[in-house]
Amino acid sequence: MVQASSSHDLASGLRVLRERNFRWFFLAQCASMLGDGMVAPALAFAILNLTGHVSDLGMVLAAGAASQVLFTLAGGVIADWLPRHALMLGSDLLRTVSQGVLAALLITGTARVWQLLVLQVVHGLAAALFMPAVPGLIQATTRPEQRQPANALRVLALSGSLVSGPAAAGVLIVTAGPGWAIAADAATFAASAACLSRVRLRHATRVRRRRFTRDLADGWREFRSRRWVWSVIATASLMNLLYAAFSVLGPAISARSFGGAGAWALISATFGAGCLGGGLIALCVRPRFPLRAGMTVMVVFACPTLALAAGLTVPTVAAAAFCGGLVMMVFNTLWETTLQQHIPATTLSRVSAYEWAGSVACQPLGLVLVAPVAGRLGLHATLWAAGALQVVVALAPLLFPEVRTLPSPAGDAVCAAPPGSV
């Protein structure tokens, strides 16, 4: 059951921005996500212009994803040890440097594929330190009843970046070159670091530091003891593997059949517009069973891949991308809120690390394999197979009663830390 909120409830949800520390975190996310939205099309066409090989694009993207998977578990332990906002600030500074170097190489025309690969590994490492700390910082800077609005606002920031980022990237790629889009990303990480430096939190009782492996094992026990957590994460990992068909083959089809970077930027921006709509919906609905609702709507996430497989027109593929982005952000908001409400603060970063690492664990494999698979089966056959499997995989967690029946604990403060502590 989904209950729509009134306009009064919507206004109440926006009151989370009155929390000073959350507001600075939110502004930091707005800044860095804007640049991130420019990176995917910029990097894709930078590599295609450099070598013309889809396999090189897959390898570079896989390097960044694999680095993130490998280091995320360590990031979760560190985020439960250290002040989370300070760790995130350091991550932003590292990404400012790595993306700045990448931009300089592309702008000066001296970039080589191996250099792009190494810099994506560094970028993945920084992201691995950043992402596990996010749920804990939201938990620490908001009250329990504010967490779904807080997550929805973060989704809205991400969604806005997926609209404006690809659009700006398309203009920069055509007029100046992809290196300038990467340079803009570096600047947004610097702006994000400046915002995070304004966060002021009193430190709650932190996890007593023991051996790294012991704390890692404790996080694993918390993760595997909840079937609703690991079943959804296994599904997310497979969905990310299959989505590689769209993200890698899409630019190639755009270059061959749709006229180039402009069409892919349009499709990417429309996906972002759908994400924006999903964030707005997430502000206004309160499902009684959030995971059941989230997994059901995720079936629609296969639409962009299936539309590309069918060889439909650019406007039709863009419309499908809109629907895919919408349901993805509804699901993400419900999922993050459920984690923050049901997982204790003392282990949330480590559980989030396993959640994040698990959800992208198969992504590098998909990015590496999609080009050779498409070479054997053909572009459209590969996309058809990936889209059909996405539908099946999205519904699989509903076989577990915990996923179908886990209720929304709105207002439950059992796992909460007071705003202003981390």
URVENLIN-V58384 format. One record per helix or strand of 3 or more residues. SS is the DSSP state (H for helix, E for strand). FROM is the first residue (numbers start at 0). TO is the last residue. Records with the same first field share a line. If there is no record, write none. Layout:
SS: FROM-TO, FROM-TO
//
This chain:
E: 1-3, 284-286
H: 6-17, 19-49, 53-80, 83-107, 112-140, 143-174, 177-195, 211-223, 226-257, 260-283, 289-308, 313-341, 347-359, 362-376, 378-398, 400-404
//
